[in-house]
């Protein structure tokens, strides 16, 4: 476990544990645990090429609602052995509260200081969080997350500080260029309404100038009732009379499409899939850019 700098305790930047981390057998390696796949991609983008730094991913599942996630034995060992834990924040990792209370790791909260959107009301179940935690779905917030990670790691591991800064700059450049192209591609469809079968697309829709007419969140293994589906279909048909074109429905990749298909047949629209980017392979900023590009391409296809 690599020795970390202590001054951040006084500065109070993004860190919840100011004590010296406990020693481990691997004293020359800085062990960083990223809680989710987007955070992992941003962290590996910043740390690329850093000697003595190891970044591991805690949760790699295609689900953006982690309120039911249960830490495994392997997860607990990873948290216990971490020098630094990089979190999405905004309540997404509430399932880690007990584990973090006993952890000596430094905590980087990527949502710290950001303007969070309120959690949407939706069908199916209620969240305990006050804010919507899916901030990575907006490139502007992704940029802030990169900055939080880079600045915090530079303070904690000053030996690699210059490299972290350089890596962040390269990632920010690629992200900015991609975001400009995404917004340009969706500019003709600003103001259009969509229906989503997940409430986590709020940041994405706002960034692209779209309106979420309805966000339907269903419990895993269950579907909306027949009455709920009828009410949603009737509302969509009424709105489509005054909207530009049909209102497409979007489900989450690997999520259930049964209810969405039912509504689509009723209102005469199509069902498409968007990726919440909560699982995948690869490191660095490129897998994030590729997934977001695919989402934009899907939107253009659906709205054209």
DAZILIN-V190957 format. One line per field, one symbol per residue. psi: psi as a letter, one per 30 degrees, with the letter a starting at -180 (. if undefined). A space follows every 10 residues. Layout:
psi: ???
This chain:
psi: kkklkfffee fhjgkfjflk kklleifgkj jkkkeleeee eeefeegkfk kgkkklkeji kikfjgfgkk kleeeeeeee gkekkkleag fehffgeeef fgkglkkjjf fkgljkkkkk klldlklfkf lkfhfffkfe eeeeeeeeee eeeeeeifeg eeeeeeeeee eeeeeeeeee eeeeegefgk flklkkhkgg geeeeeeggl kjekjjjkkk glllleeeee eeeeeeeeef ffljaljlkk lkkglkgeee eeeeeefhll klklkfhgla lllafeeeee eeeeeeeeee eef.
